Amino acid sequence: MPHRTIPFALVGIDHVVFLVDDMPRALTFYRDVLGCAPGYSYPAMGMEQVWAGAALIVLWDTTHAGATAAVPPVPGGRNVDHLCIATSPFDPADMRDHLARHGVAIAREATHGGARGMGHSFYIHDPFGNKLEIKGPAEYPDGRL
């Protein structure tokens, strides 16, 4: 079979869409806990986007009249396990303190591989049950980042 050339190159994650049911609460979490900046807004659809570095997190309010296409076919149904957000270096103790100040429970803390190599991660949930992995850069045995 001849090799097929793909007519595009992968660049990275553009966005992920999370279903929420309280937009003000969602925006507060993504702004105050994660530090996301406002992105595009689609009020007729009940959709707000926030910047997480160079990627977007799309928040779609399933209680909004314009979001009927977003409502899962099964109550509480989800189609995403988690979103991994790459971060700058952080001190794990500082991250624990920050999350505690915002009342965010740590579901799991681990060091494992990702797109940038082995690094420290915190798994948390947003107010709507979406799992987020907050992942620092690769850590090397010699201490360099």
Secondary structure in CASP SS format (residue, H / E / C, confidence):
PFRMAT SS
TARGET T0000
AUTHOR 0000-0000-0000
METHOD secondary structure of the structure
MODEL  1
M C 1.00
P C 1.00
H C 1.00
R C 1.00
T C 1.00
I C 1.00
P C 1.00
F C 1.00
A C 1.00
L C 1.00
V C 1.00
G C 1.00
I C 1.00
D C 1.00
H E 1.00
V E 1.00
V E 1.00
F E 1.00
L E 1.00
V E 1.00
D C 1.00
D C 1.00
M H 1.00
P H 1.00
R H 1.00
A H 1.00
L H 1.00
T H 1.00
F H 1.00
Y H 1.00
R H 1.00
D H 1.00
V H 1.00
L C 1.00
G C 1.00
C C 1.00
A E 1.00
P E 1.00
G E 1.00
Y E 1.00
S E 1.00
Y E 1.00
P H 1.00
A H 1.00
M H 1.00
G C 1.00
M E 1.00
E E 1.00
Q E 1.00
V E 1.00
W E 1.00
A E 1.00
G C 1.00
A C 1.00
A E 1.00
L E 1.00
I E 1.00
V E 1.00
L E 1.00
W E 1.00
D E 1.00
T C 1.00
T C 1.00
H C 1.00
A H 1.00
G H 1.00
A H 1.00
T H 1.00
A H 1.00
A H 1.00
V C 1.00
P C 1.00
P C 1.00
V C 1.00
P C 1.00
G C 1.00
G C 1.00
R C 1.00
N C 1.00
V C 1.00
D C 1.00
H E 1.00
L E 1.00
C E 1.00
I E 1.00
A E 1.00
T C 1.00
S C 1.00
P C 1.00
F C 1.00
D C 1.00
P H 1.00
A H 1.00
D H 1.00
M H 1.00
R H 1.00
D H 1.00
H H 1.00
L H 1.00
A H 1.00
R H 1.00
H C 1.00
G C 1.00
V C 1.00
A C 1.00
I C 1.00
A C 1.00
R E 1.00
E E 1.00
A E 1.00
T E 1.00
H E 1.00
G C 1.00
G C 1.00
A C 1.00
R C 1.00
G C 1.00
M C 1.00
G E 1.00
H E 1.00
S E 1.00
F E 1.00
Y E 1.00
I E 1.00
H E 1.00
D C 1.00
P C 1.00
F C 1.00
G C 1.00
N C 1.00
K E 1.00
L E 1.00
E E 1.00
I E 1.00
K E 1.00
G C 1.00
P C 1.00
A C 1.00
E C 1.00
Y C 1.00
P C 1.00
D C 1.00
G C 1.00
R C 1.00
L C 1.00
END
